[in-house]
Amino acid sequence: MDIKTFLDNIYEHVCCPVCTNRFADPKQLPCFHSFRLHCLQRIQATSGTRDTILCPECRRSFTVLGNGDLNTLPTNFRLNSLLDALPVTECKTSGVKCGNCDKRRQEAAYCFTCCSFWCHDCLPLHNRIKTFKEHQALPLKDFGDEDFENIFKQPTFCPKHEKKELEMFCRVCKTAICNSCALIDHEGHTKIALEDAAKEQTLRINRAIESRKEKLQKKVTRIAKLGENCTQFQEDVERVKSNVQQFTENLIAAIETKKNKIIEEVEKKAKQCLE
């Protein structure tokens, strides 16, 4: 799917399946289905069990770590990147919220370094700040496919420590963390670089896909074999029916011949007796 088609259908990806509202703090269950944290909290409150959660889509039940704290569920950063790009697609209708003055303006720019929007009035201020000299701010009206892709590829930041990039992965908690999290909340836990964790996960997923492909191919082969057997069986049935029909016709013909012969002999004997 090209980027334009994807953007035209972006609302299908950024709405929670439970409440159909736009995602806010999207949390991902182990089955890879994502929902708004608020929706999961409502489901948990009505279920009567705090340490487990039932997926509203696939109906599988999962244990929630941290004594049922749903905040421990991993954040779906892919959805967050889509939500970051969404205002660019809406700027012509509703405008975008400036990260400096909070006003909604249609004429705005996006800074790929700040990861925020700047309205037409605040952008000169942004450009005058010395530390922002190397920042790249692009007007939304000039956005192309490559610029949208760059938003999707931006680094993700820690929800607990603002402006801290997620650079590590905790093997114990199975979540992405920043350096501050590593020192405070995950001390003593086994940690690896986020990029290495992504490679491991990609390799694991690819292996799972290949395994499923092999199983699928075996099933396809078996189905094809069953199809051949069904075809052969139907051919055998037709052949047996044909043989039965032929045998029956031959038997009837033989009986008819025998009947005619007996009648002929009886008539001949009767004629002799009468004479």
C-alpha positions as CSV (number, residue, x, y, z in Angstrom):
1,M,0.0,0.0,0.0
2,D,1.4,3.4,-1.0
3,I,1.6,6.3,1.5
4,K,-1.2,8.2,-0.1
5,T,-3.6,5.3,0.1
6,F,-2.5,4.7,3.6
7,L,-3.2,8.3,4.6
8,D,-6.6,8.2,2.9
9,N,-7.5,5.3,5.2
10,I,-5.6,6.4,8.3
11,Y,-8.8,6.7,10.4
12,E,-9.3,3.0,10.1
13,H,-6.0,2.6,12.0
14,V,-6.3,5.3,14.7
15,C,-9.7,4.5,16.2
16,C,-10.2,2.2,19.2
17,P,-12.3,-0.9,18.3
18,V,-14.2,-0.7,21.6
19,C,-15.3,2.9,21.7
20,T,-14.5,3.9,18.1
21,N,-12.9,7.1,19.3
22,R,-9.5,8.2,18.4
23,F,-6.7,6.4,20.3
24,A,-5.4,8.0,23.5
25,D,-2.6,6.2,25.3
26,P,-3.0,3.0,23.2
27,K,-2.1,-0.1,25.1
28,Q,-1.2,-3.4,23.4
29,L,-2.2,-6.8,24.7
30,P,0.0,-10.0,24.2
31,C,-2.3,-10.9,21.3
32,F,-1.2,-7.7,19.6
33,H,-4.7,-6.1,19.7
34,S,-4.6,-2.5,20.9
35,F,-7.1,-0.4,22.8
36,R,-7.4,2.8,24.7
37,L,-6.2,2.5,28.2
38,H,-9.5,4.0,29.4
39,C,-11.5,1.3,27.6
40,L,-9.3,-1.5,29.1
41,Q,-9.8,0.0,32.6
42,R,-13.6,-0.1,32.1
43,I,-13.4,-3.7,31.0
44,Q,-11.3,-4.6,34.0
45,A,-13.7,-2.8,36.4
46,T,-16.7,-4.7,35.1
47,S,-15.0,-8.1,34.9
48,G,-14.6,-8.5,38.7
49,T,-11.0,-9.7,38.3
50,R,-8.1,-7.3,38.5
51,D,-5.1,-9.5,37.7
52,T,-6.5,-10.7,34.3
53,I,-7.9,-8.9,31.2
54,L,-10.1,-10.4,28.4
55,C,-9.3,-9.1,24.9
56,P,-12.5,-7.6,23.5
57,E,-11.6,-8.9,20.0
58,C,-10.1,-12.4,20.2
59,R,-11.6,-13.2,23.6
60,R,-8.4,-14.5,25.0
61,S,-7.5,-13.9,28.6
62,F,-4.2,-12.5,29.8
63,T,-2.5,-12.0,33.1
64,V,-1.7,-8.3,33.9
65,L,1.5,-7.7,35.8
66,G,1.9,-5.3,38.7
67,N,-1.1,-6.6,40.5
68,G,-3.4,-5.8,37.6
69,D,-1.9,-2.4,36.8
70,L,-2.9,-1.8,33.1
71,N,-0.3,0.9,32.9
72,T,2.3,-1.9,32.8
73,L,1.0,-3.0,29.4
74,P,3.3,-1.9,26.5
75,T,2.3,1.2,24.6
76,N,1.7,0.8,20.9
77,F,4.2,3.3,19.6
78,R,3.2,2.6,16.0
79,L,-0.2,4.0,16.7
80,N,1.4,7.0,18.5
81,S,3.4,7.7,15.3
82,L,0.2,7.5,13.3
83,L,-1.5,10.0,15.7
84,D,1.5,12.3,15.3
85,A,1.0,12.3,11.5
86,L,-2.8,12.7,11.7
87,P,-2.9,16.4,12.3
88,V,-1.0,17.0,9.0
89,T,-3.8,15.3,7.2
90,E,-6.4,17.5,9.1
91,C,-4.7,20.8,8.8
92,K,-6.8,22.0,5.9
93,T,-10.0,21.4,7.7
94,S,-9.5,21.8,11.5
95,G,-6.0,23.1,11.6
96,V,-3.3,21.9,14.0
97,K,-2.6,22.8,17.6
98,C,0.6,24.8,18.0
99,G,3.1,23.3,20.5
100,N,4.0,26.8,21.7
101,C,0.8,28.9,21.9
102,D,-1.8,26.0,21.9
103,K,-3.8,27.8,19.2
104,R,-5.2,25.8,16.2
105,R,-4.0,27.2,12.9
106,Q,-4.2,25.9,9.3
107,E,-0.9,27.7,8.5
108,A,1.7,25.8,10.5
109,A,4.9,23.9,10.2
110,Y,6.3,20.7,11.7
111,C,9.7,20.5,13.3
112,F,11.2,17.1,12.8
113,T,13.7,17.7,15.7
114,C,11.3,19.1,18.2
115,C,8.6,16.6,17.0
116,S,6.0,19.3,17.4
117,F,3.9,21.8,15.4
118,W,4.6,25.5,15.2
119,C,2.0,28.0,13.9
120,H,2.8,30.7,11.5
121,D,3.1,33.3,14.3
122,C,5.4,31.2,16.5
123,L,7.6,29.7,13.8
124,P,9.8,32.9,13.6
125,L,10.4,32.6,17.4
126,H,11.4,28.9,16.9
127,N,13.8,29.9,14.1
128,R,15.4,32.7,16.2
129,I,16.3,30.3,19.1
130,K,20.0,29.6,18.9
131,T,19.8,26.0,20.0
132,F,17.2,25.4,17.3
133,K,19.5,26.6,14.5
134,E,20.0,23.1,13.1
135,H,16.3,22.1,13.4
136,Q,14.3,21.2,10.3
137,A,10.9,22.8,10.2
138,L,8.7,22.2,7.1
139,P,5.4,24.0,6.3
140,L,2.5,21.5,6.3
141,K,1.5,22.6,2.8
142,D,4.8,21.4,1.4
143,F,4.6,17.9,3.0
144,G,5.3,15.0,0.6
145,D,5.2,11.2,1.0
146,E,8.8,11.1,2.2
147,D,8.1,13.7,4.9
148,F,5.2,11.5,6.2
149,E,7.5,8.5,6.3
150,N,10.0,10.5,8.3
151,I,7.4,11.2,10.9
152,F,6.7,7.5,11.1
153,K,10.4,6.8,11.5
154,Q,10.9,9.3,14.3
155,P,12.4,8.1,17.6
156,T,9.8,7.3,20.3
157,F,10.0,9.0,23.7
158,C,9.4,7.6,27.1
159,P,5.9,8.3,28.5
160,K,7.3,8.7,32.0
161,H,10.4,10.8,31.3
162,E,9.5,13.5,28.7
163,K,12.0,14.0,25.8
164,K,13.9,10.9,26.9
165,E,14.2,8.5,23.9
166,L,13.4,4.8,24.3
167,E,16.8,3.2,23.8
168,M,16.7,0.0,25.8
169,F,14.6,-3.1,26.2
170,C,14.0,-4.7,29.6
171,R,14.0,-8.5,29.2
172,V,12.4,-9.0,32.6
173,C,9.5,-6.6,32.1
174,K,9.4,-7.0,28.3
175,T,9.0,-3.3,27.6
176,A,11.0,-0.5,26.0
177,I,12.6,1.9,28.4
178,C,14.8,5.0,28.5
179,N,18.1,5.4,30.3
180,S,16.3,7.0,33.3
181,C,13.9,4.1,33.6
182,A,16.8,1.7,33.4
183,L,18.4,3.4,36.5
184,I,15.3,4.0,38.5
185,D,12.6,1.3,37.8
186,H,14.6,-1.5,36.2
187,E,17.8,-1.6,38.2
188,G,19.2,-5.2,38.2
189,H,17.1,-6.3,35.3
190,T,18.6,-7.7,32.2
191,K,18.5,-5.0,29.4
192,I,19.6,-4.9,25.8
193,A,19.7,-2.2,23.2
194,L,16.2,-1.5,21.7
195,E,17.6,-2.1,18.2
196,D,18.9,-5.5,19.1
197,A,15.6,-6.4,20.8
198,A,13.8,-5.3,17.6
199,K,16.1,-7.6,15.5
200,E,15.5,-10.5,17.9
201,Q,11.7,-9.9,17.7
202,T,11.8,-9.6,14.0
203,L,13.8,-12.8,13.7
204,R,11.3,-14.6,16.1
205,I,8.3,-13.3,14.1
206,N,9.9,-14.3,10.8
207,R,10.6,-17.8,12.2
208,A,7.0,-18.0,13.3
209,I,5.8,-16.9,9.9
210,E,8.0,-19.5,8.2
211,S,6.7,-22.2,10.6
212,R,3.1,-21.2,9.9
213,K,3.9,-21.2,6.1
214,E,5.2,-24.7,6.3
215,K,2.2,-25.9,8.3
216,L,-0.1,-24.1,5.8
217,Q,1.7,-25.7,2.9
218,K,1.3,-29.1,4.4
219,K,-2.4,-28.5,4.9
220,V,-2.8,-27.2,1.4
221,T,-1.0,-30.3,0.1
222,R,-3.3,-32.5,2.2
223,I,-6.4,-30.7,1.0
224,A,-5.2,-31.1,-2.6
225,K,-4.7,-34.8,-1.9
226,L,-8.1,-35.1,-0.4
227,G,-9.5,-33.3,-3.5
228,E,-7.8,-35.8,-5.7
229,N,-9.2,-38.7,-3.6
230,C,-12.7,-37.2,-3.8
231,T,-12.3,-36.9,-7.6
232,Q,-11.1,-40.5,-7.8
233,F,-13.9,-41.7,-5.5
234,Q,-16.5,-39.9,-7.7
235,E,-15.0,-41.5,-10.8
236,D,-15.1,-44.9,-9.1
237,V,-18.8,-44.4,-8.1
238,E,-19.7,-43.5,-11.7
239,R,-17.8,-46.6,-13.0
240,V,-19.6,-48.9,-10.5
241,K,-23.0,-47.3,-11.5
242,S,-22.2,-47.9,-15.1
243,N,-21.2,-51.5,-14.4
244,V,-24.3,-52.1,-12.4
245,Q,-26.4,-50.6,-15.2
246,Q,-24.7,-52.8,-17.8
247,F,-25.0,-55.9,-15.7
248,T,-28.7,-55.2,-15.1
249,E,-29.4,-54.7,-18.8
250,N,-27.5,-57.9,-19.7
251,L,-29.4,-59.8,-17.0
252,I,-32.8,-58.5,-18.2
253,A,-31.9,-59.4,-21.8
254,A,-30.9,-62.9,-20.7
255,I,-34.1,-63.4,-18.8
256,E,-36.1,-62.0,-21.7
257,T,-34.4,-64.5,-24.1
258,K,-35.0,-67.4,-21.6
259,K,-38.6,-66.4,-21.3
260,N,-39.2,-66.3,-25.0
261,K,-37.5,-69.7,-25.4
262,I,-39.6,-71.3,-22.7
263,I,-42.8,-69.9,-24.2
264,E,-41.8,-71.1,-27.6
265,E,-41.1,-74.6,-26.3
266,V,-44.5,-74.6,-24.4
267,E,-46.4,-73.6,-27.5
268,K,-44.5,-76.3,-29.5
269,K,-45.4,-79.0,-26.9
270,A,-49.0,-77.8,-26.8
271,K,-49.3,-78.0,-30.6
272,Q,-47.9,-81.5,-30.5
273,C,-50.3,-82.6,-27.9
274,L,-53.3,-81.1,-29.7
275,E,-52.3,-82.9,-32.9
